[in-house]
């Protein structure tokens, strides 16, 4: 939501950023923001530029936003997390999951505060732009975009495997499924945010029903001895509870992240929400609490029903935990809904992150043009094409680990942003304030930094490829887009006004 009350009152020339001006004769004029040592160049666009790049306001209340947060993540309850049993055993994955859940809760509380103060479609990028300047903002937005652009590609491969295993429509070649889900769900998103969010909510509700059916059925199969049936190794600190020792806890961290990966994307809906300063914090916190419950349920019940050893190599853990039963078949079909829900919702997230970065000039500005339904057309299609190409590799596990690496990097930068804003702008209006303040987000920062390192431990190739992609984006910014930033885009205006207020004081 732009701070300027009326489009006609927007500045028509370059805004007086904080930035020390150099080479006044140059178009856009170069400038240095705060502690940044490198120049960036800004220009203001006319009203028609922003009119072509607006989202539909008031499309979602807190219920749809909470549903969006759950939708991002729910596929992680159905599959993927169980591979952490092969890294840390039940004890290692449990400890990692508790620590990661605490990190996500702390991070969500910090993001709730920032989203109430800075409600814009950029989400974490908007927060980091205000706190860390253009370079930090783009780095954060890039890490988030990598997470959200790659995760659907991984989920598409899982959907393809599900369709083949269920023998739906006689499909035996996954790439047809990948193409179909990208085409169908991009099409639905192009109809508008309100319609897409409602469709996501229904699919997510079905997936939650599947988890309830699983939990009720698994209780009768639960055996506490199954939790620790992996034989201890000779690793340091190894036991029946920690069969792979203390290092196994660390190795299980990326898989514990799968229980919550992408819930932080709720603030990306801020510009399309009703009363975002109230509903976005409420939505993201409620979705996080729901995910804690569902994650704990599947971790204990699935492992206790089938056994940690067998579950650690399962491609369909909830179904295999229930055995050859009618309930297992029902859960199997509903599991497909869970995968679709996450695929559908994360597609929404990547489009809004692309939209925000493009509107401000960090990415090509054509990506942020919206259609008559106020949906960002190319921001949906271009990352979708890239994701479809990645899905053709069939390397779902590697793609998801790449998404985890991007996510962990963004978490570090977003928590730094919260701490900086609390220290530098203590009087910023904050309709919601994080319990515990910077102590809460400092905890999340430390755990997120550990998670970044852990991704190299589990899948160094995935982390390396993601780091290369991140570096390529930063090179693009350094060589080109930092000279073409749009000063009167909403995210940049937040930073402009903050600096103007600082200079006046």
Buried (B, 14 or more C-beta within 10 A) or exposed (E): BBEBEEBEEBEEEBBBBBBEBEEEEEEBBBBBBBEBEEBBBBBBBEEEBBEBBBBBEEBBBBBBBBBBBBBBBBBBBBBBBBBBBBBBBBBBBBBBBEBBBBBBBBBBBBBBBBBBBBBBBBBBBBBBBBBBBBBBBBBBBBBBBBBBBBBBBBBBBBBBBBBBEBEEEEBEEBBEBBBBBBEEBBEBBBEBBBBBBBBBBEBBBBBBBBBEBBBEBBEEBBEEEBBBBBEBEEBEBBEBBBBBBBBBBBBBBBBBBBBBBBBBBBBBBBBBBBEBBBBBBBBBBBBBEBBBEBBBBBBBBBBBBBBBBBBBEBBBBBBBBBEEEEBBEBBBBBBBBBBBBBBBBBBBBBBBBBBBBBBBBBBBBEBBBBBEBBBBBBBBBBBBEBBBEBBBEBBBBBBBBBBBBBBBBBBBBBBBBBBBBBEEBEEBEBBBBBEEBBEBBBBBBBBBBBBBEBBBBBBEEBBBBBBEBBEEBBEBBBEEBBBBBBBBBBBBBBBBBBBBEEEEE
